[in-house]
Amino acid sequence: MWWNPADGIRDNKTDMAQFEWMMAHGARVVTEFAYPFSSDRMNVPESVNLMANTSVLSVSLPMTPITVLLGTRTAFLVFLTFGMIATATAWYFVLSRVLVGSRGPAWLGATFCAYAPAMVSHANAHPNIVSQFVVPLIIWRTVRLAEPGRWLRNGVLLALVVVWQAFLNLEILLMAAIGLGVVIVALLIGRPELRGRTRPFLAGIGVATAISAVLLAYPLYVQFFGPGAYSGLSWLIRGYSTDLASFFTYSRESLGGDARSATGLAKNPTEENAFFGWPLVILVVALVWWLRRNVVVLGLAVLGLLFAVLSLGREIRFNRQGTGIPGPWAVLEDLPVLHSVVPTRWALAITPIIGLLLAYGAERVRELAARYPDRRSQIRFGTVTVLAMALVPVLPTPLPTKRLEPTPEFVTSGAWRPYLAGGRSVVTLPLPDTEYAEPLRWSAQTRTEMPIARGYFLGPDTRPGEGRVALFTAPPRPTSSFFATIRRTGEVPPVTAQTRHDAVQDLRYWRAGVVILGPHERADALRQGMTELTGIEPTYTGGVWLWDVRPLTG
């Protein structure tokens, strides 16, 4: 995509458009002092609760100069590319300076943490997930809490990195907290000499907890109780689980895999959270056995097994088939907070665990080579052979890209502005949702100055009896469903007096000033449907078909 500016991510264009919009929102917060935690520039006339979505404020705010000067697409690409580089760098720093101490093993572990199959899979337009550079910093600052006499300073620093991660991705923060908790318990059990440091450690934890609570209290209140808050993910999304067979299979984005072998083992190309392959699984088991005297390794092994079991979801699946065996997640998924976690994401947390195990194993090999200099060449040859067998098949291949339709001139020229006087919005055909998010990209390129009806975001299902569970757009309205049918089938549903009445009411609800239709494979049917609904003949200008609906909406 750096080489071909007109290309976008083929397998997840909608999330790419959403993150471009989020980068534009962050820039607007800085340049116009807009409210950061929600926005009325999407889902008119309602708003979007951005704390309950992937608003990535800890990245979008400091990247404002790039967004303003180079555009939202470049900002997204910088976020995605350098997020992975920063993740590898941060892991290398912590492994080489704190956890392991040697450069070679640290390099091996850090590279796996940043570019393992799951990370490459999420590089399909999930920059907030592949940007895990704060996680090793949280580990580093947590380890430092045990230093005597520095509990206040260390607690403050830990709180700052926790808050930083909270505005990047709360799911990753939850997994990091659980992981640290398990390893710390393992250390207390396995290394009694560390129990003498519990006082400064607990004091630092107390400081970090208090400061984090103060700084995050209002944002979290907005997320869980503010306008646009929802009560957990839908039953369907909470069913996204990890197929047991995927742990032993190669990802479609790995050198040893392809789309045919991976299809059906994950819900989509972006959620291939395991896919380690048999050789790497065998190597990890062997490493745990070999290093079993290391209490940290045992803690990591228990943690990896815990995450693997949780990722199996409410029913264990093997090789694309349900087994009928319930998973432990079935009794956890309805709990507060956990009802907003996609279960397959627990497998994502296994990647840094394996990275750490590889680093510890390589460090042990280095020590053996130093202890037995006469066997150094044999040790190195055996190590390189084993690592090559396990890691070469999971090397990443280039992400598939696809040329995007250019943003219509009607949008880029600002020709929409006269139609929006008095707080009106732009209605696009089809209306944006999880399957069609181009209008978010258009709005982003105006730095969200162009407000749009509906959108692609997580918001509550406010229909009676739905319990405010999350939808990936606004609740359906008759006219949005009408055009969703056209997009799906290519056929125009029968237009009656009732559908015309509903269309006028919906356009008034959306405060529509203009309806536009850009390039779309169903353009002819969409144009016919809108013309029959409104009785207004469209004009073609600036790369879009345009209906001036102000006479209808008043």
C-alpha positions in Angstrom: 0.0 0.0 0.0 3.0 2.3 0.5 4.0 1.5 -3.1 0.5 1.8 -4.5 -1.4 4.7 -2.9 -4.7 3.7 -4.5 -4.7 0.3 -2.9 -6.5 -0.8 0.3 -6.7 -3.9 2.4 -8.6 -6.4 0.4 -10.0 -8.6 3.1 -11.2 -5.9 5.5 -12.0 -2.6 3.6 -14.7 -1.7 6.1 -12.5 -1.6 9.2 -9.9 0.3 7.2 -12.5 2.9 6.5 -13.6 3.0 10.1 -10.0 3.6 11.4 -9.5 6.3 8.8 -12.6 8.0 10.3 -11.2 7.5 13.8 -7.9 9.2 12.8 -9.9 12.1 11.4 -11.9 12.4 14.6 -8.6 12.5 16.7 -7.3 15.3 14.5 -10.6 17.2 14.9 -10.3 16.9 18.7 -6.9 18.6 18.6 -7.6 21.2 15.9 -11.2 22.1 16.9 -11.3 21.1 20.6 -14.1 18.7 19.8 -15.5 16.4 22.5 -13.2 13.3 22.3 -15.5 10.5 23.7 -18.4 10.7 21.3 -19.2 12.3 17.9 -22.3 13.5 16.1 -20.6 13.4 12.7 -21.8 9.9 12.2 -25.2 8.3 12.9 -27.0 11.6 12.5 -29.2 12.6 14.4 -27.9 10.4 17.2 -24.2 10.2 18.1 -21.6 7.5 18.4 -20.2 6.5 21.8 -16.5 6.4 20.8 -15.3 5.1 24.2 -17.4 2.0 23.4 -15.7 1.8 20.0 -12.1 1.6 18.8 -11.5 5.3 19.0 -7.7 4.9 19.6 -7.3 8.3 21.0 -3.8 7.6 22.4 -2.6 7.3 18.8 -5.0 9.5 16.8 -4.3 12.6 19.0 -0.5 12.6 18.7 -0.7 11.7 15.0 -2.8 14.8 14.2 0.0 16.5 12.2 0.3 13.5 9.9 -3.5 13.3 9.5 -3.8 17.0 8.8 -0.8 17.3 6.4 -0.9 13.9 4.7 -4.5 12.7 5.0 -6.3 10.0 6.8 -5.2 7.1 4.6 -1.5 7.9 5.2 -2.2 8.3 8.9 -3.9 4.8 9.0 -0.9 3.3 7.1 1.6 4.9 9.5 -0.4 3.6 12.4 -0.5 0.1 11.0 3.1 -0.2 9.9 4.9 1.6 12.7 2.6 0.0 15.3 4.0 -3.4 14.4 7.6 -2.0 14.4 7.1 -0.3 17.7 5.7 -3.5 19.1 8.8 -5.4 18.1 11.0 -2.6 19.4 9.3 -2.5 22.8 9.5 -6.2 23.3 13.1 -6.2 22.3 13.8 -3.5 24.9 12.1 -5.3 27.7 13.4 -8.7 26.8 17.0 -7.6 26.4 17.1 -5.2 29.4 14.7 -6.8 31.9 13.5 -10.3 31.3 16.3 -12.2 29.4 19.3 -10.0 29.1 20.8 -11.2 25.8 20.3 -9.6 22.4 19.9 -12.7 20.3 17.2 -14.4 22.3 15.5 -11.0 22.8 15.5 -10.4 19.1 14.0 -13.8 18.4 11.2 -13.4 21.0 10.4 -9.8 20.0 10.2 -10.6 16.3 7.7 -13.4 17.0 5.6 -11.2 19.3 5.2 -8.6 16.6 5.0 -10.7 13.4 3.5 -14.0 14.4 0.5 -15.3 12.3 -2.1 -13.9 14.5 -0.5 -10.4 14.4 -0.3 -10.6 10.6 -3.9 -11.7 10.4 -5.0 -8.6 12.5 -2.9 -6.4 10.3 -5.9 -6.7 8.0 -7.1 -3.3 9.2 -6.8 -3.8 13.0 -4.0 -1.4 13.8 -5.2 -1.1 17.4 -4.6 -4.8 18.0 -1.2 -5.1 16.3 0.0 -2.0 18.1 0.9 -3.8 21.3 4.0 -1.7 22.1 2.5 -0.6 25.5 2.1 -4.2 26.8 5.9 -4.8 27.3 6.1 -1.4 28.9 3.3 -2.4 31.4 5.3 -5.6 32.1 8.5 -3.6 32.6 6.9 -1.1 35.0 5.1 -3.9 36.9 8.4 -5.7 37.5 9.9 -2.4 38.8 7.2 -2.2 41.5 9.2 -4.5 43.7 12.1 -2.1 43.9 12.4 -0.9 47.5 11.9 2.9 48.2 10.4 3.8 44.8 6.8 2.7 45.2 5.4 6.1 44.5 7.4 6.8 41.4 6.9 3.3 40.0 3.2 3.4 40.7 2.8 6.6 38.9 4.7 5.4 35.8 2.7 2.2 35.7 -0.6 4.1 35.9 0.5 6.3 32.9 1.2 3.3 30.7 -2.0 1.6 31.8 -4.0 4.7 30.8 -2.1 4.9 27.5 -3.1 1.3 26.7 -6.7 1.9 27.8 -7.1 4.5 25.1 -5.5 2.1 22.5 -7.3 -1.2 23.2 -9.1 -2.3 26.4 -9.3 -5.9 25.3 -5.5 -6.1 25.1 -5.2 -4.4 28.5 -7.6 -7.0 30.1 -5.5 -9.8 28.7 -2.2 -8.2 29.9 -3.7 -7.7 33.4 -4.8 -11.4 33.6 -1.4 -12.6 32.3 0.5 -10.5 34.8 -1.7 -11.7 37.6 -1.1 -15.4 36.8 2.7 -15.0 36.5 3.0 -12.9 39.7 1.1 -15.6 41.6 3.4 -18.2 40.1 6.5 -16.2 41.2 5.1 -15.9 44.8 4.5 -19.6 44.9 7.7 -20.7 43.3 10.2 -18.2 44.6 9.6 -17.6 48.3 12.5 -15.1 48.5 10.4 -12.6 46.5 7.7 -12.4 49.2 9.9 -10.0 51.1 9.3 -7.4 48.4 5.5 -7.5 48.6 5.3 -4.3 50.6 6.7 -1.9 48.0 5.0 -4.0 45.3 1.6 -3.6 46.9 2.2 0.1 47.6 3.0 0.7 44.0 0.0 -1.3 42.8 -2.2 0.8 45.1 -0.8 4.1 43.6 -1.2 2.8 40.1 -4.7 1.7 40.8 -5.7 4.9 42.4 -4.3 7.1 39.6 -5.7 4.9 36.8 -9.1 5.0 38.5 -9.1 8.8 38.7 -7.9 9.3 35.1 -10.2 6.6 33.6 -13.3 7.2 35.8 -15.1 9.6 33.4 -14.1 7.9 30.1 -15.3 4.5 31.5 -18.5 6.1 32.8 -19.2 7.3 29.2 -18.3 3.9 27.8 -20.6 1.9 30.0 -23.4 4.4 31.0 -23.2 7.3 28.5 -25.3 7.9 25.4 -24.8 5.1 22.9 -23.6 2.6 25.5 -24.5 -1.0 24.9 -24.8 -4.1 27.1 -22.4 -6.7 25.7 -21.9 -8.1 22.2 -24.6 -10.0 20.3 -25.0 -13.7 20.8 -23.6 -14.2 17.2 -20.4 -12.3 17.8 -19.9 -13.9 21.2 -19.9 -17.2 19.3 -16.7 -16.3 17.4 -14.5 -19.1 18.8 -11.2 -20.7 18.0 -11.4 -24.0 16.2 -9.2 -26.6 18.0 -7.7 -27.7 14.7 -6.5 -24.1 14.0 -3.7 -24.4 16.6 -2.0 -27.0 14.4 -2.7 -25.4 11.0 -0.9 -22.7 9.1 -2.5 -19.3 8.5 -3.4 -18.1 5.0 -0.9 -15.3 5.5 1.9 -17.7 6.5 4.5 -19.2 4.1 3.3 -22.7 4.9 -0.5 -22.0 4.6 -3.1 -20.9 2.1 -6.7 -19.7 2.1 -8.0 -23.2 1.2 -6.5 -24.8 4.3 -7.5 -22.0 6.6 -11.0 -21.3 5.4 -13.6 -22.3 7.9 -11.2 -22.6 10.8 -11.7 -18.9 11.6 -14.7 -16.6 11.1 -12.7 -14.4 8.7 -9.1 -13.7 7.5 -8.7 -11.0 10.3 -9.5 -13.4 13.2 -6.9 -16.2 12.6 -5.7 -15.9 16.2 -4.0 -19.3 16.6 -2.6 -21.0 13.5 0.8 -22.0 14.9 1.4 -25.2 13.0 2.4 -28.7 14.4 6.1 -28.0 14.5 5.8 -24.9 16.6 3.3 -26.5 19.0 5.7 -29.4 19.5 8.6 -27.0 20.1 6.6 -25.0 22.7 5.7 -28.2 24.6 9.3 -29.3 24.5 10.5 -25.9 25.7 8.1 -25.9 28.7 9.3 -29.4 29.7 13.0 -28.5 29.2 12.7 -25.2 31.2 10.2 -26.6 33.8 12.5 -25.6 36.7 11.9 -21.9 35.7 8.8 -20.8 37.6 8.2 -18.0 35.0 8.1 -20.6 32.3 5.6 -22.7 34.2 3.5 -19.6 34.9 3.5 -18.8 31.1 2.6 -22.4 30.3 -0.4 -22.3 32.6 -1.4 -18.9 31.3 -1.2 -20.1 27.6 -3.3 -23.1 28.4 -5.9 -20.9 30.1 -6.1 -18.6 27.2 -6.3 -21.5 24.7 -9.2 -23.0 26.6 -11.1 -19.7 26.9 -10.7 -19.1 23.2 -12.6 -22.3 22.4 -15.8 -20.5 23.2 -19.1 -21.8 24.4 -18.9 -25.0 22.3 -15.6 -26.7 21.3 -15.2 -27.1 17.6 -12.7 -29.3 15.8 -11.9 -29.1 12.1 -14.9 -26.9 11.3 -17.5 -29.1 13.1 -19.1 -28.7 16.5 -18.4 -31.4 19.0 -21.3 -30.8 21.4 -18.8 -30.4 24.2 -19.3 -27.1 26.1 -16.3 -25.0 26.8 -15.6 -23.1 30.0 -16.5 -19.9 28.3 -20.1 -20.9 28.3 -20.4 -20.1 32.0 -18.3 -16.9 31.7 -19.6 -15.1 28.6 -22.6 -13.4 30.3 -20.6 -11.8 33.1 -20.1 -8.0 33.0 -17.1 -6.9 30.9 -16.6 -10.4 29.6 -19.8 -10.2 27.6 -18.0 -7.6 25.4 -15.0 -9.9 24.7 -14.8 -11.9 21.4 -13.7 -15.3 22.8 -11.4 -16.2 19.9 -9.3 -13.1 20.8 -8.0 -15.0 23.9 -5.9 -17.1 21.5 -4.3 -13.8 20.4 -2.7 -13.5 23.8 -0.8 -16.8 23.3 1.4 -15.1 20.7 3.5 -13.1 23.2 3.6 -16.1 25.6 5.3 -18.1 22.8 7.6 -15.2 22.0 8.7 -15.2 25.7 9.2 -18.9 25.7 11.3 -18.8 22.6 13.4 -16.1 24.2 13.9 -18.0 27.4 14.8 -21.2 25.4 17.3 -19.4 23.2 18.9 -17.9 26.3 19.2 -21.3 27.8 20.9 -22.5 24.6 23.3 -19.6 24.8 24.2 -20.5 28.3 24.8 -24.2 27.3 27.0 -23.1 24.4 29.1 -20.9 26.8 29.4 -23.8 29.3 30.4 -26.4 26.6 32.6 -24.4 24.1 33.8 -27.6 22.5 30.2 -28.5 21.5 29.2 -24.9 20.5 29.0 -25.6 16.8 26.7 -28.7 17.3 24.5 -26.8 19.7 24.1 -23.9 17.3 23.4 -26.2 14.3 20.8 -28.1 16.2 19.2 -24.9 17.5 19.0 -23.3 14.0 17.6 -26.5 12.6 14.8 -26.8 15.1 13.9 -23.1 14.9 13.9 -23.2 11.1 11.5 -26.2 11.1 9.1 -24.5 13.5 9.3 -20.8 12.4 10.0 -20.8 8.6 6.5 -22.1 7.8 4.9 -19.3 9.8 6.9 -16.5 8.2 4.5 -13.8 6.9 3.5 -13.3 3.3 2.3 -9.9 1.9 -1.2 -8.9 2.8 -3.6 -9.0 -0.2 -4.6 -5.6 -1.3 -7.2 -4.2 -3.7 -7.6 -1.0 -5.6 -10.1 1.3 -3.9 -12.6 3.5 -5.7 -11.4 7.1 -5.6 -13.4 9.4 -3.4 -15.9 11.3 -5.5 -15.1 14.9 -6.4 -18.5 15.9 -5.0 -17.0 15.1 -1.6 -13.4 16.2 -2.0 -14.4 19.6 -3.5 -16.8 20.4 -0.7 -19.8 20.7 -3.1 -21.9 19.1 -0.3 -21.7 22.1 2.0 -24.6 24.2 0.6 -27.0 21.2 1.1 -26.2 20.9 4.8 -27.2 24.4 6.1 -29.2 24.2 9.3 -27.6 21.0 10.7 -28.5 18.7 7.9 -26.7 15.5 6.9 -25.6 13.5 3.9 -27.4 10.3 3.2 -25.5 7.8 1.1 -26.7 4.9 -1.0 -26.5 2.3 0.3 -26.4 3.5 3.8 -23.2 2.5 5.6 -22.9 -0.6 7.8 -20.6 -3.5 8.5 -20.6 -4.5 4.8 -20.3 -1.1 3.2 -18.3 1.6 4.9 -17.1 3.8 2.0 -19.1 6.8 3.3 -16.9 6.7 6.5 -13.8 7.1 4.3 -15.4 10.0 2.5 -16.4 11.7 5.7 -12.8 11.1 7.1 -11.3 12.9 4.1 -13.4 16.0 5.0 -12.0 15.6 8.6 -15.5 14.6 9.6 -16.9 18.0 8.6 -19.4 16.1 6.4 -21.9 14.4 8.8 -23.4 11.2 7.5 -26.6 9.2 8.4 -26.1 5.9 10.1 -22.6 4.4 9.9 -20.3 1.5 10.9 -19.8 1.4 14.6 -20.9 -0.5 17.7 -24.1 0.9 19.2 -27.1 -0.4 21.2 -30.0 -2.2 19.7 -32.8 0.0 21.1 -35.6 -2.0 19.7 -38.0 -3.4 22.3 -36.9 -6.7 23.8 -33.4 -6.6 22.4 -31.7 -5.6 25.7 -29.4 -2.9 24.2 -26.9 -5.5 22.9 -24.4 -4.2 20.4 -25.2 -3.8 16.8 -22.5 -2.9 14.2 -24.6 0.0 13.0 -27.8 1.8 14.0 -31.0 -0.1 14.5 -32.6 -0.7 11.1 -35.2 1.6 9.7 -37.6 0.8 6.8 -35.5 2.8 4.3 -32.2 1.4 5.4 -33.6 -2.1 5.1 -35.1 -1.2 1.7 -31.6 -0.3 0.3 -29.9 -3.2 2.1 -32.2 -5.5 0.2 -31.2 -3.9 -3.1 -27.5 -4.2 -2.2 -27.9 -7.8 -1.4 -30.1 -9.0 -4.3 -29.8 -6.3 -7.0 -33.5 -6.1 -7.2 -35.8 -3.2 -6.3 -38.5 -4.2 -3.8 -42.1 -3.2 -4.6 -42.6 0.5 -3.9 -45.9 1.3 -2.2 -47.5 4.4 -0.7 -46.3 3.1 2.7 -42.7 2.7 1.6 -42.8 6.2 0.1 -44.2 7.5 3.4 -41.6 5.6 5.4 -38.8 7.1 3.2 -39.9 10.6 3.8 -40.1 10.0 7.5 -36.7 8.4 7.6 -35.1 11.2 5.6 -36.6 13.7 8.0 -35.3 11.6 10.9 -31.8 11.7 9.4 -32.2 15.4 8.8 -31.2 14.7 5.2 -30.2 17.6 3.0 -28.9 15.5 0.1 -28.8 11.9 -0.9 -25.8 10.7 -3.0 -24.9 7.5 -4.8 -21.2 7.0 -5.6 -19.6 4.1 -7.6 -21.3 0.8 -6.6 -21.9 -2.5 -8.4 -25.7 -2.1 -7.7 -25.7 1.5 -8.8 -28.5 1.1 -11.3 -30.9 -0.6 -8.9 -30.1 1.8 -6.1 -30.7 4.8 -8.3 -34.0 3.3 -9.5 -35.1 2.6 -6.0 -34.4 6.1 -4.6 -36.1 7.7 -7.6 -39.2 5.7 -7.1 -39.3 6.3 -3.4 -39.0 10.1 -3.6 -40.2 11.0 -7.1 -37.1 13.1 -7.5 -35.0 12.7 -10.7 -31.3 12.6 -9.7 -28.6 14.7 -11.3 -25.0 13.4 -12.0 -22.4 15.7 -10.6 -18.9 15.3 -9.2 -18.9 11.5 -9.6 -22.2 10.9 -7.7 -25.9 10.7 -8.5 -27.5 13.4 -6.3 -31.0 13.9 -5.0 -31.8 17.2 -3.4 -34.3 16.2 -0.8 -34.6 19.4 1.1 -38.1 20.0 -0.3 -39.2 16.7 1.2 -37.6 17.1 4.6 -38.5 20.7 5.2 
